[in-house]
Amino acid sequence: MWEKIRVWTINGKLIPTRLAILWGRYVEFHILPYSYAEYLQLMQQLAGRASYWAYLQKGGLSELYNLPTVESEKQYVASVKDMILLRDISPFVI
């Protein structure tokens, strides 16, 4: 089991497993975005041009629908975008 656990620091460096045990635990959940059908069910709307456009504008990120303000939604989307760019894309840019 322990060989499958990887712990990363804020700056993206791998922490050896022995040290990670001392510092706490980390659990990763893979959550897929809402599909258009799920969005319609959540928002209680009928399929149509207006609801599809609203889905495209807000997206399918499930956490967005729990945030209280538009500003917090923008901050969340920016943090997701930054995480994708820094963690998933930038290591492959030459």
PyRosetta script that sets phi, psi and omega in degrees:
from pyrosetta import init, pose_from_sequence

init()
pose = pose_from_sequence("MWEKIRVWTINGKLIPTRLAILWGRYVEFHILPYSYAEYLQLMQQLAGRASYWAYLQKGGLSELYNLPTVESEKQYVASVKDMILLRDISPFVI")
pose.set_psi(1, -43.0)
pose.set_omega(1, -173.6)
pose.set_phi(2, -65.9)
pose.set_psi(2, -26.7)
pose.set_omega(2, -179.7)
pose.set_phi(3, -70.9)
pose.set_psi(3, -11.8)
pose.set_omega(3, 179.3)
pose.set_phi(4, -93.7)
pose.set_psi(4, -6.8)
pose.set_omega(4, -176.9)
pose.set_phi(5, -95.3)
pose.set_psi(5, 127.5)
pose.set_omega(5, 176.0)
pose.set_phi(6, -124.9)
pose.set_psi(6, 133.1)
pose.set_omega(6, 180.0)
pose.set_phi(7, -119.0)
pose.set_psi(7, 133.1)
pose.set_omega(7, -177.2)
pose.set_phi(8, -119.1)
pose.set_psi(8, 148.6)
pose.set_omega(8, 175.0)
pose.set_phi(9, -85.0)
pose.set_psi(9, 175.8)
pose.set_omega(9, 179.9)
pose.set_phi(10, -61.7)
pose.set_psi(10, -36.0)
pose.set_omega(10, -179.2)
pose.set_phi(11, -86.2)
pose.set_psi(11, 8.7)
pose.set_omega(11, 172.0)
pose.set_phi(12, 89.0)
pose.set_psi(12, 11.8)
pose.set_omega(12, 179.3)
pose.set_phi(13, -91.7)
pose.set_psi(13, 142.7)
pose.set_omega(13, -179.7)
pose.set_phi(14, -74.2)
pose.set_psi(14, 135.0)
pose.set_omega(14, 177.4)
pose.set_phi(15, -100.2)
pose.set_psi(15, 133.2)
pose.set_omega(15, 176.0)
pose.set_phi(16, -57.9)
pose.set_psi(16, 145.6)
pose.set_omega(16, -174.3)
pose.set_phi(17, -58.0)
pose.set_psi(17, -38.6)
pose.set_omega(17, -178.2)
pose.set_phi(18, -61.2)
pose.set_psi(18, -39.1)
pose.set_omega(18, 177.9)
pose.set_phi(19, -72.5)
pose.set_psi(19, -35.0)
pose.set_omega(19, -178.8)
pose.set_phi(20, -63.7)
pose.set_psi(20, -32.8)
pose.set_omega(20, 179.3)
pose.set_phi(21, -62.7)
pose.set_psi(21, -35.2)
pose.set_omega(21, -179.5)
pose.set_phi(22, -74.2)
pose.set_psi(22, -27.8)
pose.set_omega(22, -172.7)
pose.set_phi(23, -93.7)
pose.set_psi(23, -9.3)
pose.set_omega(23, 179.4)
pose.set_phi(24, 126.6)
pose.set_psi(24, -167.4)
pose.set_omega(24, -175.0)
pose.set_phi(25, -120.2)
pose.set_psi(25, 157.6)
pose.set_omega(25, 178.4)
pose.set_phi(26, -138.8)
pose.set_psi(26, 129.7)
pose.set_omega(26, 178.5)
pose.set_phi(27, -122.4)
pose.set_psi(27, 132.1)
pose.set_omega(27, -179.5)
pose.set_phi(28, -109.5)
pose.set_psi(28, 130.5)
pose.set_omega(28, 177.1)
pose.set_phi(29, -114.6)
pose.set_psi(29, 133.0)
pose.set_omega(29, 175.1)
pose.set_phi(30, -96.9)
pose.set_psi(30, 114.2)
pose.set_omega(30, -178.4)
pose.set_phi(31, -118.8)
pose.set_psi(31, 122.2)
pose.set_omega(31, -179.8)
pose.set_phi(32, -81.4)
pose.set_psi(32, 151.2)
pose.set_omega(32, 177.2)
pose.set_phi(33, -69.6)
pose.set_psi(33, 160.3)
pose.set_omega(33, 176.6)
pose.set_phi(34, -66.0)
pose.set_psi(34, 140.3)
pose.set_omega(34, 169.4)
pose.set_phi(35, -79.0)
pose.set_psi(35, 170.1)
pose.set_omega(35, 178.2)
pose.set_phi(36, -61.6)
pose.set_psi(36, -40.1)
pose.set_omega(36, 179.1)
pose.set_phi(37, -63.7)
pose.set_psi(37, -41.0)
pose.set_omega(37, 177.6)
pose.set_phi(38, -66.5)
pose.set_psi(38, -38.6)
pose.set_omega(38, 176.7)
pose.set_phi(39, -59.9)
pose.set_psi(39, -45.8)
pose.set_omega(39, 179.4)
pose.set_phi(40, -60.0)
pose.set_psi(40, -42.0)
pose.set_omega(40, 179.9)
pose.set_phi(41, -66.3)
pose.set_psi(41, -43.7)
pose.set_omega(41, -179.6)
pose.set_phi(42, -63.6)
pose.set_psi(42, -44.8)
pose.set_omega(42, -177.0)
pose.set_phi(43, -85.7)
pose.set_psi(43, -4.5)
pose.set_omega(43, -179.0)
pose.set_phi(44, 54.4)
pose.set_psi(44, 53.4)
pose.set_omega(44, 179.9)
pose.set_phi(45, -121.6)
pose.set_psi(45, 163.0)
pose.set_omega(45, 174.7)
pose.set_phi(46, -93.7)
pose.set_psi(46, 152.0)
pose.set_omega(46, 178.0)
pose.set_phi(47, -65.6)
pose.set_psi(47, 136.7)
pose.set_omega(47, 179.1)
pose.set_phi(48, 175.9)
pose.set_psi(48, 177.3)
pose.set_omega(48, -176.9)
pose.set_phi(49, -60.8)
pose.set_psi(49, -44.9)
pose.set_omega(49, -177.1)
pose.set_phi(50, -65.8)
pose.set_psi(50, -44.5)
pose.set_omega(50, -179.3)
pose.set_phi(51, -69.3)
pose.set_psi(51, -35.5)
pose.set_omega(51, 177.8)
pose.set_phi(52, -66.5)
pose.set_psi(52, -41.1)
pose.set_omega(52, 178.1)
pose.set_phi(53, -63.6)
pose.set_psi(53, -41.3)
pose.set_omega(53, 177.5)
pose.set_phi(54, -63.0)
pose.set_psi(54, -40.1)
pose.set_omega(54, 177.3)
pose.set_phi(55, -63.0)
pose.set_psi(55, -43.2)
pose.set_omega(55, 179.7)
pose.set_phi(56, -65.6)
pose.set_psi(56, -36.4)
pose.set_omega(56, -179.8)
pose.set_phi(57, -70.8)
pose.set_psi(57, -42.3)
pose.set_omega(57, -177.1)
pose.set_phi(58, -89.4)
pose.set_psi(58, -30.9)
pose.set_omega(58, 179.3)
pose.set_phi(59, 87.6)
pose.set_psi(59, -178.0)
pose.set_omega(59, -176.2)
pose.set_phi(60, -106.5)
pose.set_psi(60, 11.9)
pose.set_omega(60, 179.8)
pose.set_phi(61, -68.4)
pose.set_psi(61, 115.6)
pose.set_omega(61, -172.2)
pose.set_phi(62, -62.4)
pose.set_psi(62, -32.6)
pose.set_omega(62, -178.5)
pose.set_phi(63, -65.4)
pose.set_psi(63, -26.7)
pose.set_omega(63, -179.5)
pose.set_phi(64, -59.1)
pose.set_psi(64, -29.9)
pose.set_omega(64, -175.4)
pose.set_phi(65, -83.3)
pose.set_psi(65, -1.5)
pose.set_omega(65, 176.9)
pose.set_phi(66, -107.2)
pose.set_psi(66, -6.5)
pose.set_omega(66, -176.3)
pose.set_phi(67, -84.8)
pose.set_psi(67, 142.4)
pose.set_omega(67, -171.4)
pose.set_phi(68, -78.9)
pose.set_psi(68, -27.7)
pose.set_omega(68, -174.7)
pose.set_phi(69, -130.4)
pose.set_psi(69, 161.3)
pose.set_omega(69, 176.8)
pose.set_phi(70, -63.8)
pose.set_psi(70, -36.8)
pose.set_omega(70, 179.2)
pose.set_phi(71, -62.5)
pose.set_psi(71, -42.5)
pose.set_omega(71, 178.8)
pose.set_phi(72, -68.4)
pose.set_psi(72, -32.3)
pose.set_omega(72, 174.9)
pose.set_phi(73, -64.2)
pose.set_psi(73, -43.8)
pose.set_omega(73, 178.9)
pose.set_phi(74, -62.7)
pose.set_psi(74, -41.2)
pose.set_omega(74, 178.7)
pose.set_phi(75, -64.5)
pose.set_psi(75, -40.5)
pose.set_omega(75, 179.1)
pose.set_phi(76, -63.7)
pose.set_psi(76, -46.9)
pose.set_omega(76, 179.8)
pose.set_phi(77, -62.7)
pose.set_psi(77, -40.8)
pose.set_omega(77, 178.1)
pose.set_phi(78, -62.5)
pose.set_psi(78, -40.5)
pose.set_omega(78, -179.5)
pose.set_phi(79, -69.0)
pose.set_psi(79, -37.9)
pose.set_omega(79, 176.6)
pose.set_phi(80, -64.9)
pose.set_psi(80, -44.5)
pose.set_omega(80, 179.0)
pose.set_phi(81, -60.6)
pose.set_psi(81, -46.1)
pose.set_omega(81, 179.7)
pose.set_phi(82, -62.7)
pose.set_psi(82, -40.3)
pose.set_omega(82, 179.8)
pose.set_phi(83, -64.0)
pose.set_psi(83, -41.6)
pose.set_omega(83, 178.8)
pose.set_phi(84, -64.7)
pose.set_psi(84, -45.7)
pose.set_omega(84, -179.1)
pose.set_phi(85, -64.2)
pose.set_psi(85, -44.5)
pose.set_omega(85, -175.8)
pose.set_phi(86, -76.2)
pose.set_psi(86, -39.0)
pose.set_omega(86, -173.9)
pose.set_phi(87, -91.6)
pose.set_psi(87, -37.5)
pose.set_omega(87, -171.8)
pose.set_phi(88, -102.2)
pose.set_psi(88, -30.5)
pose.set_omega(88, -173.7)
pose.set_phi(89, -104.3)
pose.set_psi(89, -47.5)
pose.set_omega(89, -173.6)
pose.set_phi(90, -59.5)
pose.set_psi(90, -30.4)
pose.set_omega(90, 176.9)
pose.set_phi(91, -63.1)
pose.set_psi(91, -19.4)
pose.set_omega(91, -177.2)
pose.set_phi(92, -99.2)
pose.set_psi(92, -4.0)
pose.set_omega(92, 179.8)
pose.set_phi(93, -84.5)
pose.set_psi(93, 130.0)
pose.set_omega(93, -178.0)
pose.set_phi(94, -89.7)
pose.dump_pdb("model.pdb")
